[in-house]
Amino acid sequence: MTNSLGAPITRARPPFRVFMTMLHLAALGLLGWAVFAVSMVFLGVGIGLTLVFGIGLVFLFALVYVLFGVAWFESERVDGLYGLGTPALSVVQRRGGGFGGFIRTLGAQAIDVRMWQGIASFIVASLLGLLFLVCGQNLVWGAASSGLALAGRTVEYHPGFGTLIAPRLSALSPLAYAGIALLAAAAMVGIALLHRVLTVWIAGAGAATWELQAAALRSEQQRVGAVRAADVERTRLERDLHDGVQPRLVSVGMTLGLAQQQIDANPDAAKDLIAEAHTSTKAAITELRQLARGIHPSVLEDRGLDAALSALAGRSHIPVQLDVQLGGRCSRDAETAVYFVIAESLTNAAKHSRASELRVTVRLREGATLWARVEDNGSGGARVVPGGGLDGITNRVLAAGGTFRLESPAGGPTSLEVSVPCAS
């Protein structure tokens, strides 16, 4: 069985789980309110000393992270007790540098929904723990009173014992005292079960919140990546057209103009110029085909990623060990993203790495994930530069919902690894 996040749930045996829940409740009934008291002290001191050179702000700042610690403890406690598999609670990432960034981060942490859900769970568990201890006290009182009554001794009520049983019930039969003990025991089990229901519900709400936030973050990263990838690709096309095809076509036009001027006076020279223009036109067509292949290679569409990578490796100036094992086709976006990651890696290796060999590994992993890794034995030092080729493929991968990891220490080697959802 799996939870809402797809992780396997490890379930303890019910009696053992109830027993562990009771131990948790007893501990929280004793210690939970000490934590609450410390938090109130921080809050009171912080508010009271805020006007004294701002000293109180230090306590208020500390209170936020004390509350986070309590929420983290509660999240781990409930997850460990019931094996929910919920994501771990983590601090809010820093929102910018300097003191302003610290204040923004602190504010975001103070209003973090999952943190307050953890605090709510801790308070509920502490309240139930206090009630659990009271019922436990009555269990002990009922059992002891039943034993005393059976022994023929008079049961006297002591106000300091503080049970929920009225003093006038101190002259009951042994059976009645045993019934009180059984009711108290049943109430303790009920409180343990209620603890499970409430804390699991709160933890589930926290996990749902985390899933929504993570999904929103992934969507935003994909949107930004798609826009950035489009910008980088457009810039590349403009540069390639401006630096390659455009001047060649201008040259063709000028050559044909000169041929037109010479066609009557010097037909042989005109023929030579036309032949030169024809050669330049064929070169321009070749460059346009290469540009079209850079947009989306036809072999990838027609024969799939394996064939497209084989063609890519065949054109590489560096020997490539290609290891592709795919059980089928993935989506167009996924295959295109992985293809261009590998193409850019081969290009960079040929231009900059001084590598003597390359290894390309592609797998279709469990969970319908298209994974690829490119390694070379070059000099390393590769990095993502805004507007560069690696920047373009990084954003292309993000736009497809994937992940990108580059390791290229100085001196080498360089390895680049990507994972893209097959159905992206």
Secondary structure, DSSP 8 states (H G I E B T S, - for coil): -B-TTS-B-----HHHHHHHHHHHHHHHHHHHHHHHHHHHHHHHHHHHTTTTTTHHHHHHHHHHHHHHHHHHHHHHHHHHHHT------------SSHHHHHHHHHHHHHT-HHHHHHHHHHHHHHHHHHHHHHHHHHHHHHHHHHHHHHTT------GGG--SS-GGGGS--HHHHHHHHHHHHHHHHHHHHHHHHHHHHHHHHHHHHHHHHHHHHHHHHHHHHHHHHHHHHHHHHHHHIIIIIHHHHHHHHHHHHHHHHHTTT-HHHHHHHHHHHHHHHHHHHHHHHHHHHHH--HHHHHH-HHHHHHHHHHH-SS-EEEEEE-SS---HHHHHHHHHHHHHHHHHIIIII--S-EEEEEEEETTTEEEEEEEE-S-------TTSHHHHHHHHHHHTT-EEEEE--TT--EEEEEEEETT-
